[in-house]
């Protein structure tokens, strides 16, 4: 991995849910929209496309200037263990393609260690595209993923 790809965000969280449940929450569009994005599409295979959309009208507190659409291509797909895809805002020429990787390690029947990496930032991105903004967004996303998946254990 080159130096450029090393610039990024790394997070880890223990979630009280099985790896299969968490993986499904990462790949099934109807589940992704429950905890992460307002619209989602994903082709679950290497080379498949992923699109995640944040709608301005759904988040008035965020003071977004418009809808944001992230397009990517799946580069690793190992069910219940690993998902990796490119992350690019096609209408933002200054935002280079970055890489998101989810790693799942089931450590007990209903306990999974989730590792998230988002790498490839230059450090020059600004505003909603900055590494700081993405860092905050991923922290919130991991918390929402945990809450979403753990809600099925208490049901």
C-alpha positions as CSV (number, residue, x, y, z in Angstrom):
1,X,0.0,0.0,0.0
2,X,1.5,3.3,-0.9
3,X,1.8,6.4,1.3
4,X,-1.2,8.1,-0.2
5,X,-3.5,5.3,0.7
6,X,-2.2,5.3,4.2
7,X,-3.7,8.7,4.9
8,X,-7.0,8.0,6.5
9,X,-9.4,7.0,9.2
10,X,-9.3,3.8,11.2
11,X,-12.0,2.9,13.7
12,X,-12.8,-0.2,15.7
13,X,-16.0,-1.1,17.6
14,X,-17.3,-4.2,19.4
15,X,-21.0,-4.8,18.3
16,X,-23.2,-7.2,20.2
17,X,-24.5,-9.0,17.1
18,X,-23.3,-11.8,14.8
19,X,-21.0,-11.1,11.8
20,X,-23.7,-12.3,9.4
21,X,-26.2,-9.8,10.7
22,X,-23.6,-6.9,10.5
23,X,-22.4,-7.9,7.0
24,X,-26.0,-7.9,5.8
25,X,-26.5,-4.4,7.2
26,X,-23.5,-3.3,5.2
27,X,-24.6,-4.8,1.8
28,X,-28.5,-4.8,1.7
29,X,-29.8,-1.5,0.5
30,X,-33.0,-1.6,2.6
31,X,-30.8,-2.1,5.7
32,X,-28.2,0.5,4.7
33,X,-31.0,3.1,4.6
34,X,-32.0,2.1,8.2
35,X,-28.7,3.2,9.7
36,X,-26.4,4.9,7.2
37,X,-27.6,6.7,4.1
38,X,-30.9,8.0,2.8
39,X,-30.7,6.1,-0.5
40,X,-28.5,3.1,-1.3
41,X,-27.8,0.6,-4.1
42,X,-25.2,-2.1,-4.1
43,X,-24.3,-5.0,-6.4
44,X,-22.9,-7.7,-3.9
45,X,-19.8,-9.0,-5.7
46,X,-16.3,-7.9,-6.7
47,X,-16.7,-5.3,-9.5
48,X,-20.2,-4.5,-8.4
49,X,-21.3,-0.9,-8.0
50,X,-22.2,0.9,-4.8
51,X,-24.1,4.2,-4.6
52,X,-24.9,6.0,-1.4
53,X,-26.9,9.2,-1.3
54,X,-27.4,11.8,1.4
55,X,-30.5,13.9,0.8
56,X,-30.3,17.6,1.8
57,X,-34.0,17.7,2.7
58,X,-33.6,14.8,5.2
59,X,-31.0,16.5,7.3
60,X,-31.9,20.2,7.8
61,X,-29.6,20.4,10.9
62,X,-26.6,19.5,8.7
63,X,-26.8,22.7,6.6
64,X,-26.0,20.8,3.4
65,X,-25.9,22.9,0.3
66,X,-27.3,20.0,-1.9
67,X,-27.7,16.3,-2.1
68,X,-24.4,14.3,-1.9
69,X,-23.9,11.1,-4.0
70,X,-21.0,8.8,-3.5
71,X,-20.3,6.2,-6.2
72,X,-17.9,3.3,-5.8
73,X,-16.9,-0.1,-7.0
74,X,-16.6,-3.2,-4.8
75,X,-13.0,-4.4,-4.7
76,X,-13.3,-7.1,-2.0
77,X,-16.3,-9.1,-1.0
78,X,-15.9,-11.9,1.5
79,X,-19.3,-12.7,3.1
80,X,-19.4,-12.1,6.8
81,X,-15.7,-11.1,7.0
82,X,-14.6,-8.3,4.6
83,X,-16.1,-5.6,2.3
84,X,-14.0,-3.0,0.5
85,X,-15.0,-0.4,-2.0
86,X,-13.9,2.7,-3.7
87,X,-15.4,6.0,-2.5
88,X,-15.7,8.9,-4.9
89,X,-17.9,12.0,-5.3
90,X,-18.0,12.2,-9.1
91,X,-19.2,15.8,-9.1
92,X,-16.3,17.0,-6.8
93,X,-13.2,17.0,-9.0
94,X,-10.9,17.9,-6.1
95,X,-12.0,14.8,-4.1
96,X,-9.8,11.9,-5.3
97,X,-11.0,8.3,-5.1
98,X,-10.6,6.9,-1.6
99,X,-11.1,3.4,-0.2
100,X,-13.4,2.1,2.5
101,X,-12.8,-1.3,4.1
102,X,-15.0,-3.1,6.7
103,X,-13.5,-6.1,8.5
104,X,-15.6,-8.3,10.7
105,X,-14.2,-10.7,13.3
106,X,-16.8,-12.7,15.2
107,X,-15.3,-13.1,18.7
108,X,-18.4,-14.8,20.4
109,X,-21.7,-16.0,19.0
110,X,-23.3,-12.6,19.3
111,X,-20.3,-10.4,19.5
112,X,-18.3,-9.1,16.6
113,X,-15.3,-6.8,16.3
114,X,-15.8,-4.3,13.5
115,X,-12.8,-2.6,12.0
116,X,-13.4,0.3,9.6
117,X,-10.7,2.0,7.5
118,X,-11.2,4.9,5.0
119,X,-7.9,5.7,3.4
120,X,-6.6,7.6,0.5
121,X,-7.1,11.2,1.6
122,X,-4.6,13.8,0.6
123,X,-5.2,16.0,3.7
124,X,-6.1,18.9,1.4
125,X,-9.9,18.1,1.2
126,X,-12.1,20.8,2.7
127,X,-15.5,21.2,4.4
128,X,-17.8,18.1,4.1
129,X,-15.1,16.3,2.2
130,X,-12.3,16.8,4.7
131,X,-10.8,13.9,6.7
132,X,-12.1,15.6,9.8
133,X,-15.7,15.6,8.5
134,X,-15.4,12.0,7.3
135,X,-13.9,11.0,10.7
136,X,-17.0,12.5,12.5
137,X,-19.3,10.9,10.0
138,X,-17.8,7.4,10.4
139,X,-17.9,7.7,14.2
140,X,-21.6,8.4,14.0
141,X,-22.2,5.7,11.4
142,X,-20.5,3.0,13.5
143,X,-22.6,4.0,16.5
144,X,-25.8,3.8,14.3
145,X,-24.7,0.4,12.9
146,X,-24.2,-0.9,16.4
147,X,-27.6,0.4,17.6
148,X,-29.3,-1.0,14.5
149,X,-27.8,-4.5,14.7
150,X,-28.0,-4.7,18.5
151,X,-31.8,-3.8,18.4
152,X,-32.4,-7.3,16.9
153,X,-30.8,-9.0,19.9
154,X,-33.3,-7.4,22.4
155,X,-36.3,-8.1,20.2
